C-alpha cells in the first residue's frame, strides 16, 4: 500500500497513467512524423479536430449542458488557446529535435510554473524551489549544448512550448475551483478544433490514406491520454500521480529509436536527469505544503 492512497487503487492509477503516457508518446511520434511531410497548421488541426470529433462529441453527448456550463468562459478560451500555441511550437520543435530531447526539455514545465507562480500569482517561492528551477535550466543547457555560432531553433521552440504550457497550467489551476474537469476537457477540445479549423484551409495538403490514419491516431491518442489521466485521479492523489509522468522519457527514447533511428547521447541523459531531479524536488516541496503539484510532462 502506498502512503495516502487506498489499498487496491494505486495499481489502477499506475496502470492508467502508464497507458496515458504511452498514448501521449505515440501522439508525439505521430505528429513528428507528419510534421516532416505536411504543413504545421495541418498537423495541429488533425490533433485537435479528431480529438474533438471523438472525445469532445462523446462528452457533449453524455454530459449535455454540464459539458458547456462554465463560470469563466473567457479563461476557458484563453487556457485552450495557450495549449494550441504550445502545440504549434512543440510540433515545430519535434521536427527539428530528437523525440527524447524535446520530451526532456518539456519536463521543465513544472519548474517554469514555479517561477511564474512567483511572478504572475505573487506566490512565495523559497530559495530551495529557486535552486530546483536553476538545476532544471542547467539540465536544458546540457541537452542542447548551445554553440555561440549556431542557433538551436529546435531547443528555442521547445522552450517556448514549455513556457506556454506553464501558463496553461496556471490557468488550469485558476479554473479548478470553479469549473468541473469534464467542462475544462470539453473546452480544450472544442476551442482547439475551432481555432485550428479556421487556419487549416490556407495550408491544406491532401494526405495519403496512411497519413490520414496517423492524423486520426494523433487526435484519438491525444484525447485518450486526457481521458485516462482524468480517470486516474479517481484512484489516487495528484501527489502520487505526478512523478509517474517521468516514465514518458522511457517511451520517448524507445519510440525515437524504433521509428526515427534516434539514440540519445549521454549528454541528453545527464541533462534529463537534472531536469527530472529539479521537478521531483518541486513536487516534494509542494506535497509537503499540501498544495497540488504542477503537472509533470506535457499534454499536446
The 8 nearest C-alpha neighbors of each residue, nearest first, counted from 0:
[[1, 6, 2, 5, 4, 7, 9, 3],
 [2, 0, 4, 3, 9, 6, 5, 239],
 [3, 1, 4, 0, 5, 239, 6, 9],
 [2, 4, 1, 5, 236, 239, 235, 0],
 [3, 5, 1, 2, 235, 9, 6, 236],
 [6, 4, 8, 7, 3, 9, 0, 1],
 [5, 7, 0, 8, 4, 9, 1, 10],
 [6, 8, 9, 5, 10, 0, 11, 4],
 [9, 7, 234, 11, 10, 6, 5, 12],
 [8, 10, 12, 11, 235, 7, 13, 4],
 [11, 9, 13, 12, 8, 14, 7, 15],
 [12, 10, 14, 8, 9, 13, 15, 234],
 [11, 13, 231, 9, 15, 10, 14, 234],
 [12, 14, 10, 16, 11, 15, 17, 9],
 [13, 15, 11, 17, 12, 16, 10, 18],
 [16, 14, 12, 18, 17, 13, 231, 227],
 [17, 15, 19, 13, 18, 14, 228, 20],
 [16, 18, 14, 20, 19, 15, 13, 21],
 [17, 19, 21, 15, 16, 20, 14, 22],
 [20, 18, 224, 16, 22, 21, 17, 227],
 [21, 19, 23, 17, 22, 18, 247, 16],
 [20, 22, 18, 24, 19, 23, 17, 25],
 [23, 21, 25, 19, 220, 20, 24, 224],
 [22, 24, 26, 20, 25, 21, 224, 221],
 [25, 23, 27, 21, 26, 22, 251, 20],
 [24, 26, 22, 28, 23, 27, 29, 21],
 [25, 27, 23, 217, 29, 24, 28, 220],
 [28, 26, 24, 25, 30, 29, 31, 23],
 [27, 29, 25, 31, 26, 30, 32, 24],
 [30, 28, 26, 32, 31, 27, 217, 25],
 [29, 31, 33, 32, 27, 28, 34, 26],
 [32, 30, 28, 34, 93, 29, 94, 33],
 [31, 33, 29, 30, 34, 35, 28, 36],
 [34, 32, 30, 35, 36, 31, 37, 29],
 [35, 33, 31, 37, 36, 32, 30, 39],
 [34, 36, 33, 32, 37, 94, 31, 38],
 [37, 35, 34, 33, 38, 32, 39, 206],
 [36, 38, 34, 33, 35, 39, 41, 42],
 [39, 37, 41, 40, 202, 34, 42, 36],
 [38, 40, 42, 41, 34, 43, 37, 87],
 [41, 39, 43, 42, 38, 199, 44, 202],
 [40, 42, 44, 39, 38, 43, 199, 45],
 [41, 43, 39, 45, 44, 40, 46, 30],
 [44, 42, 40, 46, 41, 45, 39, 87],
 [45, 43, 195, 41, 47, 42, 46, 48],
 [46, 44, 48, 42, 214, 43, 47, 49],
 [45, 47, 218, 43, 217, 44, 48, 49],
 [48, 46, 192, 50, 44, 45, 191, 49],
 [49, 47, 192, 45, 51, 50, 44, 46],
 [48, 50, 218, 52, 51, 47, 215, 45],
 [49, 51, 218, 47, 222, 48, 219, 53],
 [50, 52, 55, 188, 48, 49, 53, 54],
 [53, 51, 49, 50, 56, 55, 48, 54],
 [54, 52, 51, 50, 55, 56, 49, 57],
 [53, 55, 57, 56, 51, 50, 222, 58],
 [56, 54, 51, 58, 57, 185, 53, 188],
 [55, 57, 59, 58, 54, 52, 53, 60],
 [56, 58, 54, 60, 55, 59, 61, 53],
 [59, 57, 55, 61, 56, 60, 62, 54],
 [58, 60, 63, 56, 57, 62, 61, 66],
 [61, 59, 57, 58, 63, 62, 56, 55],
 [60, 62, 58, 59, 63, 57, 56, 66],
 [63, 61, 59, 65, 66, 58, 60, 64],
 [64, 62, 59, 65, 60, 66, 61, 58],
 [63, 65, 66, 67, 68, 62, 59, 60],
 [66, 64, 68, 63, 62, 67, 182, 181],
 [65, 67, 182, 64, 62, 63, 59, 68],
 [66, 68, 64, 65, 182, 69, 185, 186],
 [69, 67, 65, 66, 64, 182, 70, 178],
 [70, 68, 71, 72, 178, 67, 182, 177],
 [69, 71, 72, 177, 178, 68, 174, 73],
 [72, 70, 69, 74, 73, 75, 174, 177],
 [71, 73, 75, 74, 69, 70, 76, 68],
 [74, 72, 76, 75, 71, 77, 78, 70],
 [73, 75, 77, 76, 71, 72, 78, 170],
 [76, 74, 72, 78, 73, 77, 79, 71],
 [75, 77, 79, 73, 74, 78, 80, 72],
 [76, 78, 74, 80, 79, 75, 81, 73],
 [79, 77, 81, 75, 167, 76, 80, 170],
 [78, 80, 187, 82, 76, 81, 77, 190],
 [81, 79, 83, 77, 82, 78, 76, 84],
 [82, 80, 78, 84, 79, 83, 167, 163],
 [81, 83, 85, 79, 80, 84, 86, 167],
 [84, 82, 80, 86, 85, 81, 191, 79],
 [85, 83, 81, 87, 86, 82, 80, 88],
 [84, 86, 160, 82, 88, 163, 83, 87],
 [85, 87, 83, 89, 84, 299, 88, 90],
 [88, 86, 84, 90, 85, 89, 91, 83],
 [87, 89, 91, 160, 85, 156, 86, 90],
 [88, 90, 92, 86, 91, 160, 157, 87],
 [89, 91, 93, 92, 87, 88, 86, 31],
 [90, 92, 88, 89, 94, 93, 87, 95],
 [93, 91, 153, 89, 156, 95, 157, 90],
 [94, 92, 90, 96, 31, 95, 91, 89],
 [93, 95, 91, 92, 31, 96, 34, 35],
 [94, 96, 153, 92, 93, 91, 97, 152],
 [97, 95, 93, 153, 92, 94, 101, 98],
 [98, 96, 100, 99, 261, 101, 93, 255],
 [97, 99, 101, 255, 100, 251, 102, 93],
 [98, 100, 102, 251, 252, 97, 101, 103],
 [101, 99, 103, 97, 102, 98, 104, 96],
 [100, 102, 104, 98, 103, 99, 96, 157],
 [103, 101, 99, 105, 100, 104, 98, 106],
 [102, 104, 100, 106, 271, 105, 101, 99],
 [105, 103, 101, 106, 102, 107, 139, 100],
 [104, 106, 107, 102, 103, 161, 108, 101],
 [107, 105, 296, 103, 108, 104, 295, 102],
 [106, 108, 105, 110, 104, 109, 274, 135],
 [107, 109, 111, 106, 161, 110, 165, 105],
 [110, 108, 112, 293, 111, 107, 295, 278],
 [109, 111, 113, 132, 112, 108, 107, 278],
 [110, 112, 108, 114, 113, 109, 165, 115],
 [113, 111, 165, 109, 115, 110, 114, 116],
 [112, 114, 110, 116, 111, 115, 109, 117],
 [113, 115, 111, 112, 116, 117, 110, 118],
 [116, 114, 118, 112, 117, 119, 113, 111],
 [117, 115, 120, 113, 119, 118, 114, 122],
 [116, 118, 122, 121, 115, 114, 120, 119],
 [117, 119, 115, 116, 121, 120, 114, 122],
 [120, 118, 116, 115, 121, 117, 122, 114],
 [121, 119, 116, 122, 117, 118, 115, 169],
 [120, 122, 117, 118, 119, 116, 123, 115],
 [123, 121, 117, 120, 116, 124, 118, 119],
 [122, 124, 117, 125, 121, 116, 120, 118],
 [123, 125, 117, 128, 122, 126, 129, 113],
 [126, 124, 127, 128, 123, 129, 130, 122],
 [125, 127, 129, 128, 130, 124, 131, 132],
 [126, 128, 130, 129, 125, 131, 124, 280],
 [129, 127, 131, 130, 126, 125, 281, 124],
 [130, 128, 126, 132, 131, 127, 133, 125],
 [129, 131, 127, 133, 128, 132, 126, 134],
 [132, 130, 277, 128, 134, 129, 133, 135],
 [133, 131, 129, 110, 135, 130, 134, 128],
 [134, 132, 130, 136, 135, 131, 129, 137],
 [133, 135, 131, 137, 132, 136, 277, 273],
 [136, 134, 274, 138, 132, 277, 133, 137],
 [135, 137, 139, 133, 138, 134, 140, 132],
 [138, 136, 140, 134, 135, 139, 133, 141],
 [137, 139, 270, 135, 273, 141, 136, 274],
 [138, 140, 136, 142, 141, 137, 270, 104],
 [141, 139, 137, 143, 144, 138, 142, 136],
 [140, 142, 138, 270, 144, 139, 143, 266],
 [143, 141, 267, 139, 270, 140, 266, 144],
 [142, 144, 140, 145, 141, 139, 154, 151],
 [145, 143, 141, 140, 142, 146, 139, 266],
 [146, 144, 143, 147, 140, 151, 150, 149],
 [145, 147, 149, 148, 144, 150, 151, 143],
 [146, 148, 149, 145, 150, 144, 151, 143],
 [149, 147, 146, 150, 145, 151, 144, 152],
 [148, 150, 146, 147, 151, 145, 152, 144],
 [151, 149, 152, 148, 146, 145, 147, 155],
 [150, 152, 153, 154, 149, 155, 145, 143],
 [153, 151, 155, 154, 150, 156, 92, 95],
 [152, 154, 92, 95, 156, 155, 151, 96],
 [153, 155, 157, 156, 152, 151, 158, 143],
 [156, 154, 152, 158, 157, 153, 159, 151],
 [157, 155, 159, 153, 92, 158, 154, 88],
 [156, 158, 160, 154, 92, 159, 155, 89],
 [159, 157, 161, 155, 160, 156, 154, 162],
 [160, 158, 156, 162, 161, 157, 155, 163],
 [161, 159, 85, 157, 88, 163, 158, 89],
 [160, 162, 158, 164, 159, 108, 105, 163],
 [163, 161, 159, 165, 164, 160, 158, 166],
 [164, 162, 166, 160, 85, 165, 161, 81],
 [163, 165, 167, 161, 166, 162, 85, 160],
 [164, 166, 112, 168, 162, 167, 163, 108],
 [167, 165, 169, 163, 168, 164, 170, 162],
 [168, 166, 164, 170, 165, 78, 169, 81],
 [169, 167, 171, 165, 170, 166, 172, 164],
 [168, 170, 172, 166, 171, 167, 173, 165],
 [169, 171, 173, 167, 168, 172, 78, 166],
 [172, 170, 168, 174, 169, 173, 167, 175],
 [171, 173, 169, 175, 170, 174, 168, 176],
 [172, 174, 170, 171, 175, 169, 176, 177],
 [175, 173, 171, 172, 177, 176, 178, 170],
 [176, 174, 172, 173, 177, 178, 171, 179],
 [175, 177, 174, 178, 173, 172, 179, 171],
 [176, 178, 174, 175, 70, 179, 71, 69],
 [179, 177, 174, 69, 175, 176, 182, 180],
 [178, 180, 182, 181, 183, 177, 175, 69],
 [179, 181, 183, 182, 184, 178, 175, 229],
 [180, 182, 184, 179, 183, 185, 66, 58],
 [183, 181, 66, 185, 179, 184, 180, 67],
 [182, 184, 180, 186, 185, 181, 187, 179],
 [183, 185, 181, 187, 182, 186, 180, 188],
 [186, 184, 182, 188, 187, 183, 55, 189],
 [185, 187, 189, 183, 188, 184, 190, 182],
 [188, 186, 79, 184, 185, 189, 190, 191],
 [187, 189, 51, 191, 185, 186, 190, 55],
 [190, 188, 186, 192, 191, 187, 51, 185],
 [191, 189, 193, 192, 186, 187, 188, 194],
 [192, 190, 188, 194, 189, 193, 47, 187],
 [191, 193, 48, 47, 189, 195, 190, 194],
 [194, 192, 190, 196, 191, 195, 189, 197],
 [193, 195, 191, 197, 196, 192, 190, 198],
 [194, 196, 44, 198, 192, 197, 193, 199],
 [197, 195, 193, 199, 198, 194, 192, 44],
 [198, 196, 195, 194, 199, 193, 200, 192],
 [197, 199, 195, 196, 200, 201, 40, 194],
 [198, 200, 202, 196, 201, 41, 40, 203],
 [201, 199, 203, 202, 198, 197, 196, 41],
 [200, 202, 199, 203, 198, 197, 40, 41],
 [203, 201, 199, 200, 38, 41, 204, 40],
 [202, 204, 200, 199, 201, 41, 205, 38],
 [205, 203, 206, 202, 37, 38, 41, 200],
 [204, 206, 203, 207, 211, 37, 208, 210],
 [207, 205, 211, 210, 204, 208, 209, 37],
 [206, 208, 210, 209, 211, 205, 212, 204],
 [209, 207, 211, 210, 212, 206, 213, 205],
 [210, 208, 212, 211, 207, 213, 206, 214],
 [211, 209, 213, 207, 212, 208, 206, 214],
 [210, 212, 214, 208, 213, 209, 206, 207],
 [213, 211, 215, 209, 210, 214, 216, 208],
 [212, 214, 216, 210, 211, 215, 217, 29],
 [215, 213, 211, 217, 45, 216, 212, 210],
 [214, 216, 212, 218, 213, 217, 49, 219],
 [215, 217, 213, 219, 214, 218, 220, 212],
 [218, 216, 26, 214, 46, 220, 215, 219],
 [219, 217, 50, 46, 49, 221, 215, 216],
 [218, 220, 216, 222, 221, 50, 217, 223],
 [221, 219, 223, 22, 217, 222, 218, 224],
 [220, 222, 218, 224, 219, 223, 23, 217],
 [223, 221, 50, 219, 225, 224, 220, 54],
 [222, 224, 220, 226, 225, 221, 219, 227],
 [223, 225, 19, 221, 227, 222, 226, 22],
 [226, 224, 222, 228, 223, 227, 229, 221],
 [225, 227, 223, 229, 224, 228, 230, 222],
 [228, 226, 230, 224, 229, 19, 225, 15],
 [229, 227, 231, 225, 230, 226, 16, 224],
 [228, 230, 226, 231, 227, 232, 225, 233],
 [229, 231, 227, 228, 232, 233, 226, 15],
 [232, 230, 12, 228, 233, 229, 234, 15],
 [231, 233, 235, 234, 230, 229, 236, 237],
 [234, 232, 231, 230, 235, 229, 12, 236],
 [233, 235, 8, 232, 12, 231, 9, 11],
 [236, 234, 232, 4, 9, 12, 233, 239],
 [235, 237, 238, 239, 232, 240, 4, 234],
 [236, 238, 240, 239, 241, 291, 235, 232],
 [237, 239, 236, 240, 241, 286, 292, 291],
 [240, 238, 236, 237, 241, 235, 242, 243],
 [239, 241, 237, 243, 238, 242, 236, 235],
 [240, 242, 243, 238, 239, 237, 295, 244],
 [243, 241, 244, 240, 245, 279, 239, 295],
 [244, 242, 245, 241, 240, 246, 16, 17],
 [245, 243, 246, 242, 296, 247, 295, 241],
 [244, 246, 247, 243, 242, 248, 296, 295],
 [245, 247, 244, 248, 249, 243, 250, 17],
 [248, 246, 250, 245, 249, 20, 244, 251],
 [247, 249, 251, 246, 250, 245, 252, 99],
 [250, 248, 252, 247, 246, 251, 253, 245],
 [249, 251, 253, 247, 248, 252, 254, 24],
 [252, 250, 248, 99, 254, 253, 249, 255],
 [251, 253, 255, 99, 249, 250, 254, 248],
 [254, 252, 250, 256, 251, 255, 257, 249],
 [255, 253, 257, 251, 256, 258, 252, 250],
 [256, 254, 252, 261, 259, 98, 253, 258],
 [255, 257, 260, 261, 253, 254, 262, 259],
 [258, 256, 254, 255, 260, 259, 253, 261],
 [257, 259, 255, 254, 256, 260, 28, 261],
 [260, 258, 255, 261, 256, 257, 254, 97],
 [259, 261, 256, 257, 258, 255, 262, 254],
 [262, 260, 256, 255, 259, 97, 263, 257],
 [261, 263, 256, 264, 260, 252, 255, 97],
 [264, 262, 267, 261, 265, 99, 268, 252],
 [265, 263, 266, 267, 262, 268, 269, 142],
 [264, 266, 268, 267, 269, 263, 270, 142],
 [267, 265, 269, 264, 268, 142, 270, 141],
 [268, 266, 142, 270, 265, 269, 264, 263],
 [267, 269, 265, 271, 266, 270, 272, 264],
 [270, 268, 266, 272, 267, 271, 265, 273],
 [271, 269, 138, 141, 142, 267, 273, 272],
 [270, 272, 274, 268, 103, 273, 269, 267],
 [271, 273, 269, 275, 270, 274, 276, 268],
 [274, 272, 276, 138, 270, 275, 271, 135],
 [275, 273, 135, 271, 277, 138, 276, 272],
 [274, 276, 278, 272, 277, 273, 279, 271],
 [275, 277, 273, 279, 274, 278, 272, 280],
 [278, 276, 131, 280, 274, 135, 275, 279],
 [279, 277, 275, 281, 280, 276, 109, 282],
 [278, 280, 282, 276, 281, 277, 283, 275],
 [279, 281, 283, 277, 282, 278, 276, 284],
 [282, 280, 278, 284, 279, 283, 285, 128],
 [281, 283, 279, 285, 280, 292, 284, 286],
 [282, 284, 280, 286, 281, 285, 279, 287],
 [283, 285, 281, 287, 286, 282, 280, 288],
 [286, 284, 288, 282, 290, 287, 283, 292],
 [287, 285, 289, 283, 288, 284, 290, 282],
 [286, 288, 284, 289, 285, 283, 290, 282],
 [287, 289, 285, 286, 290, 284, 283, 291],
 [290, 288, 286, 287, 285, 291, 284, 292],
 [289, 291, 285, 288, 286, 292, 287, 238],
 [290, 292, 237, 285, 293, 238, 289, 286],
 [293, 291, 282, 285, 290, 294, 238, 286],
 [294, 292, 109, 295, 291, 112, 168, 282],
 [293, 295, 109, 241, 292, 296, 168, 108],
 [296, 294, 109, 244, 241, 106, 293, 297],
 [295, 297, 106, 244, 105, 294, 245, 108],
 [298, 296, 299, 105, 295, 106, 164, 294],
 [297, 299, 23, 296, 221, 225, 224, 82],
 [298, 86, 297, 221, 82, 85, 23, 83]]
